[in-house]
């Protein structure tokens, strides 16, 4: 997974730059050996990193008790070379971020959960999410088990910052990566998950892990793309209440998106939110680096593809969450502004806006070139 340079299109108009606080005087943890690529000036980025004392990515944001809590991955600079399976993402623990308001100081919590405290997990504590019910906070996380298969675990705490105590086994019947939990107005919770390539969804067709399966997808460009999964959670939030279902993502003619449609098909990073009574399922297209969304009338779908939320950021991966706070909607995302390395990312936030018809206005993560008096590159 090599970071790719991209040509930027000039924006027709620029939203006000979102300034963030909490810049630590300490440099991020960063071991020698990884060469930093030439970076853009900070003024070219739409938003600035929320924190700079650790590397963070894959932010899942929630509002509880009037505060904003962000559950990100914690990137580390390990020795593994980059590859298309994400082996260089060697994360081993989680830290929760909290803030009283968007744009205010950000607190980096202590270790909330470490891989050494998860009995079944071996390595790679990838993108997590969290939920709250009846006085308990739940942390959902993917990790590779001793056989090298990704499973999804759950840990609990009475404090949103942790520490969290993991269940002794992964969720029964779980597989792949990127859990995202959505609780509907009726109190029912659903978990969305899946990711191809290194996320192994293509090795779990039918729910059984095949260690010798494809490294990328099913190599069927003219057939429906591999689908993300959704399952209703039990009342205790610890297990699936049903066998995970495939999520249909359709084009505007009602046809499933195809495996070869890399600009629109699902790759990873599921997120679900609700707006004006509609269900918005959003995700990353992976190798084409877009955040996109589809809309439906049920938490199970089907969902009709509508467009892009975020254009490609600096770095390879793109993973997000959407939350309401202060009467506005906010997109949390990440790029590699601080490090210049795709394995060492930093979480950001910017306002997300809707059009009158419910469509989302596409966000460019960079400042328009015309404000610098130069031509688009």
C-alpha positions in Angstrom: 0.0 0.0 0.0 2.1 2.9 -1.2 1.1 6.5 -0.8 0.1 7.9 -4.1 0.3 11.6 -5.1 -2.8 13.0 -6.6 -3.8 15.9 -8.7 -6.1 18.3 -6.9 -9.1 20.0 -8.5 -9.8 23.6 -7.6 -12.9 24.0 -5.4 -15.7 26.3 -6.5 -15.8 27.7 -3.0 -13.9 27.1 0.2 -15.5 26.5 3.5 -13.8 28.2 6.4 -10.7 26.3 7.7 -11.5 24.4 10.8 -9.0 25.1 13.5 -8.3 22.5 16.1 -6.6 22.6 19.4 -4.4 20.4 21.6 -1.1 20.5 19.8 1.3 18.7 22.1 4.8 20.0 22.4 6.1 16.5 22.2 6.8 14.9 18.8 4.7 11.9 17.9 6.2 8.5 18.8 8.2 7.7 15.7 11.1 5.2 15.4 13.8 5.8 12.9 14.0 3.7 9.7 11.0 5.0 7.8 11.8 7.8 5.4 9.4 10.7 5.5 8.1 11.9 2.2 8.0 15.6 1.2 4.8 17.1 2.8 2.5 19.9 1.8 2.5 23.1 3.9 -0.1 22.9 6.8 -2.0 25.7 5.1 -3.0 23.5 2.2 -5.0 21.1 4.4 -8.6 21.7 5.1 -8.3 20.7 8.8 -5.4 20.1 11.2 -4.8 17.0 13.3 -6.7 16.7 16.6 -3.6 15.4 18.4 0.0 15.2 17.6 1.5 13.3 20.6 0.4 9.9 19.2 -0.6 8.7 15.8 -4.3 8.0 15.3 -6.6 6.8 12.5 -10.0 5.3 11.8 -11.9 7.6 14.2 -15.3 6.4 15.5 -16.9 9.4 17.2 -19.8 9.4 19.6 -21.5 12.0 21.9 -22.2 10.8 25.4 -23.1 13.0 28.4 -22.6 16.2 26.3 -19.0 15.3 25.5 -17.4 13.9 22.3 -15.5 10.7 22.5 -13.4 9.4 19.6 -12.3 5.7 19.4 -9.4 5.6 16.9 -6.8 3.1 15.9 -3.4 3.8 17.5 -0.7 3.7 14.7 2.8 2.6 15.6 6.0 2.6 13.5 6.8 -1.1 13.2 9.4 -2.9 11.1 7.0 -4.7 8.7 7.3 -3.5 5.0 4.2 -2.2 3.3 2.1 -4.6 1.3 -1.4 -4.9 -0.1 -2.6 -6.8 2.9 -1.9 -4.1 5.4 0.7 -6.1 7.2 2.5 -2.8 8.1 -0.5 -1.6 10.2 0.8 -3.2 13.4 -1.4 -1.5 16.0 -1.5 -3.2 19.4 -3.6 -1.0 21.7 -6.3 1.7 21.8 -6.4 5.2 23.4 -9.7 7.1 23.6 -9.8 10.9 22.7 -12.3 13.2 24.4 -13.3 16.8 24.0 -16.0 19.1 25.4 -16.6 20.7 22.1 -15.5 20.6 18.5 -12.4 22.8 18.2 -11.7 22.6 22.0 -8.8 21.0 23.8 -8.5 17.2 23.2 -7.6 14.7 25.9 -5.7 11.6 25.0 -6.7 8.8 27.4 -4.4 6.1 28.8 -4.3 2.7 27.2 -8.0 1.6 27.0 -7.2 -1.9 25.8 -4.0 -3.8 24.9 -3.7 -6.8 22.7 -1.9 -8.7 25.5 -5.0 -8.4 27.6 -7.2 -10.1 24.9 -6.9 -13.9 25.4 -7.8 -14.9 21.9 -6.0 -12.1 20.0 -2.5 -12.2 18.5 -1.9 -8.9 16.7 -3.2 -6.0 14.6 -5.8 -4.2 16.7 -7.4 -2.4 13.8 -10.3 0.1 13.5 -12.6 -0.1 16.5 -16.0 1.3 17.4 -18.0 1.8 20.6 -21.5 1.7 21.9 -23.4 2.5 25.2 -26.3 0.7 26.8 -27.7 0.6 30.3 -24.6 2.1 32.0 -22.0 0.1 30.2 -19.7 1.1 27.3 -18.8 -1.5 24.7 -15.6 -1.4 22.6 -15.8 -3.5 19.4 -12.5 -4.3 17.8 -11.0 -6.5 15.1 -7.8 -8.5 15.7 -6.1 -11.5 14.2 -6.4 -14.7 16.2 -3.6 -17.2 16.6 -4.3 -18.7 13.2 -4.1 -15.4 11.4 -7.8 -14.9 10.8 -9.5 -11.6 11.7 -12.2 -11.9 14.3 -14.3 -9.2 16.1 -14.0 -8.9 19.8 -15.9 -6.8 22.4 -14.8 -5.3 25.7 -16.7 -3.5 28.4 -16.2 -0.6 30.8 -18.2 1.7 33.1 -16.1 4.6 31.8 -16.2 5.8 28.2 -12.4 6.3 28.4 -11.8 2.8 29.7 -10.0 0.7 30.7 -12.0 -2.0 28.9 -12.1 -5.7 29.8 -12.3 -8.0 26.8 -14.5 -11.0 26.6 -12.5 -14.2 26.6 -13.6 -15.2 23.1 -14.4 -13.2 19.9 -18.0 -12.7 19.0 -19.3 -16.1 17.9 -19.6 -16.3 14.1 -17.6 -13.0 13.6 -15.0 -12.5 10.9 -13.2 -9.7 8.9 -12.7 -6.1 10.2 -14.1 -2.6 10.8 -17.0 -3.1 13.2 -19.4 -0.2 13.4 -22.4 -0.3 15.8 -25.6 1.7 15.1 -28.4 2.0 17.6 -31.8 2.9 16.1 -34.5 5.1 17.7 -36.2 1.9 19.0 -33.1 0.9 21.0 -32.1 -1.9 18.7 -28.4 -2.1 17.9 -26.9 -3.4 14.7 -23.2 -4.2 13.9 -21.8 -3.5 10.4 -18.5 -5.0 9.4 -16.2 -6.3 6.6 -13.3 -5.3 4.5 -11.6 -6.9 1.4 -7.9 -7.4 0.6 -6.2 -7.4 4.0 -9.6 -7.3 5.7 -10.2 -10.9 4.5 -13.8 -10.6 3.6 -13.1 -12.4 0.3 -11.7 -15.3 2.4 -14.9 -15.6 4.5 -17.5 -16.1 1.8 -20.2 -18.2 3.6 -18.7 -17.2 7.0 -15.9 -19.8 7.1 -12.3 -18.6 6.9 -10.2 -19.9 4.0 -6.5 -19.1 4.6 -5.7 -19.9 1.0 -8.4 -17.6 -0.5 -7.8 -14.6 -2.7 -5.6 -11.8 -1.5 -7.8 -9.1 -3.0 -11.4 -9.9 -4.1 -13.2 -12.6 -6.0 -11.7 -11.4 -9.3 -15.2 -11.2 -10.8 -15.4 -7.6 -12.2 -18.6 -8.3 -14.1 -20.5 -9.7 -11.1 -21.9 -8.1 -7.9 -19.1 -6.8 -5.7 -18.4 -8.5 -2.3 -21.0 -7.2 0.1 -20.4 -5.8 3.6 -22.2 -7.5 6.5 -24.8 -6.5 9.1 -26.2 -8.4 12.1 -28.6 -7.4 14.9 -26.9 -7.6 18.3 -28.3 -9.4 21.3 -29.7 -7.4 24.2 -26.5 -7.9 26.1 -24.6 -6.3 23.1 -22.0 -9.2 23.3 -23.2 -11.5 20.6 -24.9 -11.6 17.2 -28.7 -12.2 17.5 -28.7 -13.6 14.0 -26.5 -14.9 11.2 -24.8 -11.8 9.5 -26.6 -10.7 6.3 -25.1 -9.3 3.1 -25.8 -5.7 2.5 -27.0 -4.8 -1.0 -25.6 -1.6 -2.5 -27.4 -0.7 -5.7 -26.9 1.8 -8.5 -29.7 4.3 -9.5 -31.3 1.6 -11.7 -31.6 -0.9 -8.8 -28.7 -3.1 -10.0 -26.0 -4.2 -7.6 -22.6 -2.4 -7.9 -20.1 -4.7 -9.7 -16.8 -5.9 -8.5 -15.0 -3.9 -11.2 -16.6 -0.6 -10.2 -13.7 0.4 -7.9 -14.9 4.0 -7.7 -18.2 3.0 -6.0 -18.0 -0.6 -4.7 -17.5 -1.4 -1.0 -13.9 -2.0 0.2 -14.0 -1.3 4.0 -14.8 1.2 6.8 -18.6 0.8 7.3 -20.5 3.5 9.1 -24.2 4.0 9.6 -26.1 7.2 10.6 -29.6 8.5 10.2 -30.7 11.8 8.7 -34.3 13.0 8.2 -35.6 9.5 8.7 -33.3 7.9 6.1 -30.4 5.4 6.8 -27.1 6.5 5.4 -24.6 3.7 4.9 -21.1 5.1 4.2 -17.8 3.3 3.5 -14.4 3.5 1.8 -13.7 2.4 -1.8 -10.1 1.5 -0.7 -7.8 1.4 -3.7 -9.5 4.4 -5.2 -9.4 6.3 -1.9 -13.0 7.8 -1.8 -15.4 8.0 1.1 -18.9 7.4 -0.4 -22.4 6.8 0.8 -25.7 5.1 -0.1 -29.2 5.6 1.3 -32.0 3.3 2.3 -35.2 2.9 4.3 -34.0 0.2 6.7 -30.9 -0.5 8.7 -30.5 -3.7 6.7 -30.8 -1.9 3.3 -30.9 -2.2 0.4 -29.0 1.0 -0.1 -28.8 3.1 -3.2 -25.5 4.7 -4.0 -25.6 8.5 -4.0 -22.2 9.9 -4.2 -18.9 10.9 -2.5 -18.5 12.3 1.0 -14.7 12.9 0.9 -12.2 13.1 -1.9 -8.8 11.3 -1.5 -6.7 12.4 1.4 -2.9 12.4 1.8 -2.1 8.8 2.4 -3.5 5.5 1.2 -6.3 4.6 3.6 -9.5 6.5 4.4 -11.8 5.7 7.2 -14.4 7.9 9.0 -17.4 8.5 11.2 -20.2 11.0 11.2 -21.7 12.5 14.3 -24.1 15.4 15.2 -22.9 18.0 17.8 -24.0 21.6 18.4 -26.7 21.4 15.8 -24.3 20.5 13.0 -23.0 17.3 11.5 -19.3 16.5 11.6 -17.0 14.2 9.6 -14.1 12.6 11.5 -11.4 11.2 9.2 -7.6 10.8 9.0 -4.7 11.5 6.8 -0.9 11.3 7.0 -0.1 15.0 7.3 2.2 14.7 10.3 4.3 11.8 9.2 4.2 11.5 5.4 3.8 7.8 5.9 0.6 5.8 5.3 1.2 3.7 8.4 1.3 6.7 10.7 -1.8 8.8 10.5 -3.6 11.6 12.3 -7.3 12.1 13.1 -9.1 15.2 11.9 -12.6 16.7 11.8 -14.5 19.0 9.5 -18.1 20.0 9.1 -20.4 17.9 6.9 -23.3 19.6 5.1 -26.4 18.3 3.4 -28.3 19.7 0.4 -32.0 20.3 0.6 -32.7 17.0 -1.1 -30.7 15.1 1.6 -27.6 14.6 -0.5 -24.2 15.2 1.1 -21.9 17.9 -0.2 -18.6 16.4 -1.3 -15.7 17.6 0.8 -12.2 18.3 -0.6 -9.5 17.7 2.1 -7.3 20.4 0.7 -7.4 24.2 0.5 -8.3 25.5 -3.0 -5.2 26.4 -5.0 -6.8 29.6 -6.1 -6.5 31.0 -2.6 -2.7 30.8 -3.0 -2.9 32.6 -6.3 -1.7 29.6 -8.2 -3.2 27.3 -10.8 -4.7 23.9 -9.9 -2.1 21.1 -10.0 
